[in-house]
Amino acid sequence: MNLNKAFLIGRLTGDPQTKSLPSGQQVCNFS
């Protein structure tokens, strides 16, 4: 089982935008 973790510290200035790649991975962009 693969497990990826992301820790975000600070203030976000925009809404997160998530996309699903054809391989099934998800990508999140913050503007």
mmCIF file of the N, C-alpha and C atoms, coordinates in Angstrom:
data_MODEL
# 
_entry.id   MODEL 
# 
loop_
_atom_site.group_PDB 
_atom_site.id 
_atom_site.type_symbol 
_atom_site.label_atom_id 
_atom_site.label_alt_id 
_atom_site.label_comp_id 
_atom_site.label_asym_id 
_atom_site.label_entity_id 
_atom_site.label_seq_id 
_atom_site.pdbx_PDB_ins_code 
_atom_site.Cartn_x 
_atom_site.Cartn_y 
_atom_site.Cartn_z 
_atom_site.occupancy 
_atom_site.B_iso_or_equiv 
_atom_site.pdbx_formal_charge 
_atom_site.auth_seq_id 
_atom_site.auth_comp_id 
_atom_site.auth_asym_id 
_atom_site.auth_atom_id 
_atom_site.pdbx_PDB_model_num 
ATOM 1  N N  . MET A 1 1  ? 0.851  -1.185 0.000   1.00 0.00 ? 1  MET A N  1 
ATOM 2  C CA . MET A 1 1  ? 0.000  0.000  0.000   1.00 0.00 ? 1  MET A CA 1 
ATOM 3  C C  . MET A 1 1  ? 0.890  1.239  0.000   1.00 0.00 ? 1  MET A C  1 
ATOM 4  N N  . ASN A 1 2  ? 0.632  2.141  -0.919  1.00 0.00 ? 2  ASN A N  1 
ATOM 5  C CA . ASN A 1 2  ? 1.367  3.408  -0.980  1.00 0.00 ? 2  ASN A CA 1 
ATOM 6  C C  . ASN A 1 2  ? 0.594  4.467  -0.218  1.00 0.00 ? 2  ASN A C  1 
ATOM 7  N N  . LEU A 1 3  ? 1.306  5.279  0.531   1.00 0.00 ? 3  LEU A N  1 
ATOM 8  C CA . LEU A 1 3  ? 0.660  6.334  1.310   1.00 0.00 ? 3  LEU A CA 1 
ATOM 9  C C  . LEU A 1 3  ? 1.464  7.610  1.152   1.00 0.00 ? 3  LEU A C  1 
ATOM 10 N N  . ASN A 1 4  ? 0.807  8.640  0.663   1.00 0.00 ? 4  ASN A N  1 
ATOM 11 C CA . ASN A 1 4  ? 1.449  9.946  0.508   1.00 0.00 ? 4  ASN A CA 1 
ATOM 12 C C  . ASN A 1 4  ? 0.833  10.905 1.508   1.00 0.00 ? 4  ASN A C  1 
ATOM 13 N N  . LYS A 1 5  ? 1.680  11.708 2.134   1.00 0.00 ? 5  LYS A N  1 
ATOM 14 C CA . LYS A 1 5  ? 1.196  12.690 3.098   1.00 0.00 ? 5  LYS A CA 1 
ATOM 15 C C  . LYS A 1 5  ? 1.655  14.067 2.675   1.00 0.00 ? 5  LYS A C  1 
ATOM 16 N N  . ALA A 1 6  ? 0.807  15.048 2.924   1.00 0.00 ? 6  ALA A N  1 
ATOM 17 C CA . ALA A 1 6  ? 1.170  16.438 2.660   1.00 0.00 ? 6  ALA A CA 1 
ATOM 18 C C  . ALA A 1 6  ? 0.769  17.265 3.870   1.00 0.00 ? 6  ALA A C  1 
ATOM 19 N N  . PHE A 1 7  ? 1.696  18.063 4.358   1.00 0.00 ? 7  PHE A N  1 
ATOM 20 C CA . PHE A 1 7  ? 1.426  18.949 5.483   1.00 0.00 ? 7  PHE A CA 1 
ATOM 21 C C  . PHE A 1 7  ? 1.516  20.379 4.981   1.00 0.00 ? 7  PHE A C  1 
ATOM 22 N N  . LEU A 1 8  ? 0.439  21.130 5.159   1.00 0.00 ? 8  LEU A N  1 
ATOM 23 C CA . LEU A 1 8  ? 0.403  22.519 4.710   1.00 0.00 ? 8  LEU A CA 1 
ATOM 24 C C  . LEU A 1 8  ? 0.354  23.416 5.935   1.00 0.00 ? 8  LEU A C  1 
ATOM 25 N N  . ILE A 1 9  ? 1.291  24.332 6.001   1.00 0.00 ? 9  ILE A N  1 
ATOM 26 C CA . ILE A 1 9  ? 1.348  25.261 7.124   1.00 0.00 ? 9  ILE A CA 1 
ATOM 27 C C  . ILE A 1 9  ? 1.318  26.674 6.566   1.00 0.00 ? 9  ILE A C  1 
ATOM 28 N N  . GLY A 1 10 ? 0.424  27.491 7.077   1.00 0.00 ? 10 GLY A N  1 
ATOM 29 C CA . GLY A 1 10 ? 0.320  28.865 6.611   1.00 0.00 ? 10 GLY A CA 1 
ATOM 30 C C  . GLY A 1 10 ? -1.102 29.185 6.180   1.00 0.00 ? 10 GLY A C  1 
ATOM 31 N N  . ARG A 1 11 ? -1.235 30.308 5.530   1.00 0.00 ? 11 ARG A N  1 
ATOM 32 C CA . ARG A 1 11 ? -2.552 30.761 5.094   1.00 0.00 ? 11 ARG A CA 1 
ATOM 33 C C  . ARG A 1 11 ? -2.704 30.546 3.599   1.00 0.00 ? 11 ARG A C  1 
ATOM 34 N N  . LEU A 1 12 ? -3.861 30.052 3.215   1.00 0.00 ? 12 LEU A N  1 
ATOM 35 C CA . LEU A 1 12 ? -4.155 29.867 1.798   1.00 0.00 ? 12 LEU A CA 1 
ATOM 36 C C  . LEU A 1 12 ? -4.914 31.093 1.310   1.00 0.00 ? 12 LEU A C  1 
ATOM 37 N N  . THR A 1 13 ? -4.509 31.616 0.172   1.00 0.00 ? 13 THR A N  1 
ATOM 38 C CA . THR A 1 13 ? -5.147 32.827 -0.343  1.00 0.00 ? 13 THR A CA 1 
ATOM 39 C C  . THR A 1 13 ? -6.255 32.518 -1.328  1.00 0.00 ? 13 THR A C  1 
ATOM 40 N N  . GLY A 1 14 ? -6.357 31.288 -1.772  1.00 0.00 ? 14 GLY A N  1 
ATOM 41 C CA . GLY A 1 14 ? -7.389 30.947 -2.745  1.00 0.00 ? 14 GLY A CA 1 
ATOM 42 C C  . GLY A 1 14 ? -7.961 29.574 -2.458  1.00 0.00 ? 14 GLY A C  1 
ATOM 43 N N  . ASP A 1 15 ? -8.989 29.218 -3.189  1.00 0.00 ? 15 ASP A N  1 
ATOM 44 C CA . ASP A 1 15 ? -9.600 27.912 -3.026  1.00 0.00 ? 15 ASP A CA 1 
ATOM 45 C C  . ASP A 1 15 ? -8.745 26.856 -3.723  1.00 0.00 ? 15 ASP A C  1 
ATOM 46 N N  . PRO A 1 16 ? -8.606 25.703 -3.114  1.00 0.00 ? 16 PRO A N  1 
ATOM 47 C CA . PRO A 1 16 ? -7.841 24.645 -3.779  1.00 0.00 ? 16 PRO A CA 1 
ATOM 48 C C  . PRO A 1 16 ? -8.596 24.091 -4.981  1.00 0.00 ? 16 PRO A C  1 
ATOM 49 N N  . GLN A 1 17 ? -7.874 23.788 -6.037  1.00 0.00 ? 17 GLN A N  1 
ATOM 50 C CA . GLN A 1 17 ? -8.456 23.194 -7.238  1.00 0.00 ? 17 GLN A CA 1 
ATOM 51 C C  . GLN A 1 17 ? -7.844 21.817 -7.409  1.00 0.00 ? 17 GLN A C  1 
ATOM 52 N N  . THR A 1 18 ? -8.693 20.794 -7.456  1.00 0.00 ? 18 THR A N  1 
ATOM 53 C CA . THR A 1 18 ? -8.189 19.434 -7.594  1.00 0.00 ? 18 THR A CA 1 
ATOM 54 C C  . THR A 1 18 ? -8.492 18.901 -8.986  1.00 0.00 ? 18 THR A C  1 
ATOM 55 N N  . LYS A 1 19 ? -7.542 18.138 -9.506  1.00 0.00 ? 19 LYS A N  1 
ATOM 56 C CA . LYS A 1 19 ? -7.697 17.505 -10.818 1.00 0.00 ? 19 LYS A CA 1 
ATOM 57 C C  . LYS A 1 19 ? -7.304 16.045 -10.689 1.00 0.00 ? 19 LYS A C  1 
ATOM 58 N N  . SER A 1 20 ? -7.954 15.209 -11.470 1.00 0.00 ? 20 SER A N  1 
ATOM 59 C CA . SER A 1 20 ? -7.580 13.800 -11.535 1.00 0.00 ? 20 SER A CA 1 
ATOM 60 C C  . SER A 1 20 ? -6.844 13.546 -12.837 1.00 0.00 ? 20 SER A C  1 
ATOM 61 N N  . LEU A 1 21 ? -5.679 12.934 -12.739 1.00 0.00 ? 21 LEU A N  1 
ATOM 62 C CA . LEU A 1 21 ? -4.898 12.604 -13.919 1.00 0.00 ? 21 LEU A CA 1 
ATOM 63 C C  . LEU A 1 21 ? -5.391 11.282 -14.505 1.00 0.00 ? 21 LEU A C  1 
ATOM 64 N N  . PRO A 1 22 ? -5.110 11.043 -15.784 1.00 0.00 ? 22 PRO A N  1 
ATOM 65 C CA . PRO A 1 22 ? -5.532 9.776  -16.397 1.00 0.00 ? 22 PRO A CA 1 
ATOM 66 C C  . PRO A 1 22 ? -4.981 8.544  -15.677 1.00 0.00 ? 22 PRO A C  1 
ATOM 67 N N  . SER A 1 23 ? -3.853 8.686  -14.995 1.00 0.00 ? 23 SER A N  1 
ATOM 68 C CA . SER A 1 23 ? -3.268 7.552  -14.273 1.00 0.00 ? 23 SER A CA 1 
ATOM 69 C C  . SER A 1 23 ? -3.976 7.282  -12.950 1.00 0.00 ? 23 SER A C  1 
ATOM 70 N N  . GLY A 1 24 ? -4.909 8.165  -12.561 1.00 0.00 ? 24 GLY A N  1 
ATOM 71 C CA . GLY A 1 24 ? -5.649 7.968  -11.321 1.00 0.00 ? 24 GLY A CA 1 
ATOM 72 C C  . GLY A 1 24 ? -5.134 8.818  -10.176 1.00 0.00 ? 24 GLY A C  1 
ATOM 73 N N  . GLN A 1 25 ? -4.006 9.497  -10.364 1.00 0.00 ? 25 GLN A N  1 
ATOM 74 C CA . GLN A 1 25 ? -3.471 10.366 -9.317  1.00 0.00 ? 25 GLN A CA 1 
ATOM 75 C C  . GLN A 1 25 ? -4.270 11.662 -9.268  1.00 0.00 ? 25 GLN A C  1 
ATOM 76 N N  . GLN A 1 26 ? -4.296 12.268 -8.099  1.00 0.00 ? 26 GLN A N  1 
ATOM 77 C CA . GLN A 1 26 ? -4.967 13.548 -7.953  1.00 0.00 ? 26 GLN A CA 1 
ATOM 78 C C  . GLN A 1 26 ? -3.934 14.627 -7.678  1.00 0.00 ? 26 GLN A C  1 
ATOM 79 N N  . VAL A 1 27 ? -4.160 15.801 -8.289  1.00 0.00 ? 27 VAL A N  1 
ATOM 80 C CA . VAL A 1 27 ? -3.267 16.941 -8.136  1.00 0.00 ? 27 VAL A CA 1 
ATOM 81 C C  . VAL A 1 27 ? -4.087 18.092 -7.587  1.00 0.00 ? 27 VAL A C  1 
ATOM 82 N N  . CYS A 1 28 ? -3.519 18.817 -6.627  1.00 0.00 ? 28 CYS A N  1 
ATOM 83 C CA . CYS A 1 28 ? -4.209 19.951 -6.023  1.00 0.00 ? 28 CYS A CA 1 
ATOM 84 C C  . CYS A 1 28 ? -3.367 21.204 -6.239  1.00 0.00 ? 28 CYS A C  1 
ATOM 85 N N  . ASN A 1 29 ? -4.002 22.246 -6.770  1.00 0.00 ? 29 ASN A N  1 
ATOM 86 C CA . ASN A 1 29 ? -3.319 23.520 -7.007  1.00 0.00 ? 29 ASN A CA 1 
ATOM 87 C C  . ASN A 1 29 ? -3.927 24.586 -6.113  1.00 0.00 ? 29 ASN A C  1 
ATOM 88 N N  . PHE A 1 30 ? -3.072 25.438 -5.569  1.00 0.00 ? 30 PHE A N  1 
ATOM 89 C CA . PHE A 1 30 ? -3.515 26.583 -4.779  1.00 0.00 ? 30 PHE A CA 1 
ATOM 90 C C  . PHE A 1 30 ? -3.081 27.842 -5.499  1.00 0.00 ? 30 PHE A C  1 
ATOM 91 N N  . SER A 1 31 ? -4.023 28.768 -5.647  1.00 0.00 ? 31 SER A N  1 
ATOM 92 C CA . SER A 1 31 ? -3.663 30.015 -6.332  1.00 0.00 ? 31 SER A CA 1 
ATOM 93 C C  . SER A 1 31 ? -3.523 31.151 -5.346  1.00 0.00 ? 31 SER A C  1 
# 
